[in-house]
C-alpha cells in the first residue's frame, strides 16, 4: 500500500475499502399527506485530511422516488421521535398528541383502502435488518400520542417505479460540528469540496514513493516506469435516474487539476514490436459511501502506464514527460447505459517532454502513455451494480533513426532522424455483467512537436564512433497548440510554424540496464533514481543522448545519466468543445 491509502495494481472493486455509511436526515414536510413522489436525503462526513484545503466536508445524497402507491418517508417528519419494529407492527412516537392525531387523520383513510406504504431508514433496524425498510400499511391506530401501524413487508421493486439520485460533496455543514443520528442540517452548497489526490507521491518528502516500477519483463524486451505519479485535487458530482429495471439517464461532472510525471526506460534485446501494453500501477479509493437498501457509490482514481514499441536493432531508449491537466468535464447520457454520452469540456492540458537518449545505430518507434482514470461503481436498489470509467490518455511518441537507418547520406558524419509527437484522448467506458462499452469522447489526434534547432533530420559531424547529437536545446521553448492542430513554436533565435503530422503506430516494453536518471519537473525537486535491471549480456555500444546527457559504456550494464534543465518544450492544447 502507498502512503496515501492507494493500492498497487488494478482496482480491487467494491471490496477495496469499507464504504462510509450515510445517515438519514429529514427533508421537512408541512403536511402528513401520503404522496406518490417522495424525497430522501442522506449525509456523511468527509475528513479534513482528504482535502488539500484541510477542511472537513460533507457528502450529500439527494434522492427522489416515484412510487406505485401513496407513500411516506417516515424520516422526513421531524415530529417523529422514535420508530420501533416488532414483527408486522411499527410503533411511532411523536413529539405530542396533536402531531400524532394529524398523522392518524391523514393516514387512516389510505390504510383502510390498502393504498398506503412507508419507507423507514436503516438506523431503526426494522425487522432486525441493517437496511432501509419498505412496508405496506394495513391499519393505523393511536394510543397516548403514539401511532401503531399494522404492516406487511414489501420490497423496493414493488413500491419504487422510478428514482433520481444525486451525490455531491460540499464544504462543512453550517453550524454543526458533528453529524447527529437525526436532525435537520443546513449544509453550504456555495462551494464544492474537492478530494486531495496523491498517487505514488509522498507529501512529506515531495517525491515519488516508489521510484521504479517494472512494466514488462520478457526475453525480448523490458520497460520500467520511473517516477510515475499523479497529484492534485478533483471534485465529482453524479446524478442518475432510472427504474428498478434500467438506468434512464446519468450526468457526471468532474472538475479539478492534476499534475503527473512519467519517465520510461526501454531496452529491446531482439528485433521486435508490440501493440499497446497497459499496466495498472495504482488505485486510490475516494470516499465510497452507501445507504443500506438504497444505493452505494464507490469512486476511485487509478493510474495506468502503457507503452508500444518497434525496433530493428537491440538498443536502450529513455523518454518521458510531465503534464498539468486542469479538468472541467461533463459527461451526460439521456439514453441510459446504452448510448454514447455527450461530452462537454473546458480544459488546457500543458505537456512538457523530457530529453530522449538512445544507443547505437537504430530505427525505433516508441510511445509512452500515462493515464489517470476515474472510476465509479454504482448500485441502486435491487439493480445489478454497474461502473462508469473515464480518463485521459496522455502519450509521447518518438520516431528515431540513426546511422544506416536514417534516411540521410552523411559521408563525413552520422545521420539523425527524429520525429516527436504527443496525443491526448478522453475515454469513457460503461461496464456491467451484461454490458461492456467504451467510447473515445475526444481526441487531439497525433500532433507533431517542434523540431528544435532544425535538428530532426541532419548530419552530425565527426566519426560514427564518437558522434553525439544534441537535438533538444537546454533553453526552454514555448509551444502553443490550437484546436486546429497548428503548432506555433518560438525559441530565443527563431520562430517556426509546424502543422500536425500523423505517424505510424508505436510501442511497449521493460528495461534491463543500470540507469541513473536525474529528473526535474515544475513540481518535483531534482532527484536521482537508480533502477537495477537484469538481462542477458548486451554488447551494444553506449547510448548516444539526444539532449543533455553523458554515457558510460559497459558490455553487460550501462549508465545513462540525463541532466534535465528547465522544461524543454511546453505544449498547451486549449480545448473548448462539446461532442
Buried (B, 14 or more C-beta within 10 A) or exposed (E): EBBBBBBBEBBEEBEBBEBBBBBBBBBEBEEBEBBEEBBBBBBBBBEEEBBBEEEBBBBBBBBBBBBEBBBBBBBBBBBBBEBBBEEBEBBBBBEEEEBBEBBBEBBBEBBEEEBBBBBBBBBBBBBEBEBBBBBBBBBBEBEEBBBBBBBEBBEBBBBBBBBBBBBBBBBBBEEBEEBEEBEEBEBEEEEBBBBBBBBBBBEEEEBBBBBBBBBBBEEBBBBBBBBBBBBBBBBBBBBBBBBBEEBBBBBBBBBBBBBBBBBBBBBBBEEBBBEBBBBBBBBBBBBBBBBBBBBBBBBBBBBBBBBBBBBBBBBBBBBBBBBBBBBBBBBBBEEBBEEBBBBBBBBBBBBBBBBBBBBBBBBBBBBBBBBBBBBBBBBBBEBEBBBBBBBBBBBBBBBBBBBEBBEBEBEEBBBBBBBBBBBBBBBBBBBBEEEEEEBEBBEBEBBBBBBBBEBBBBBBEEEBEEBEBBBBBEEBBBBBBEEEBEBBBBBEEEEBEBEBBEBEEBBBBBBBBBBEBBBBBEBBEEBEBEBEBEBEEBEBBBBBBBBBBEBEEBEEBBBBBBBBBEBBBBBBBEBEEEB
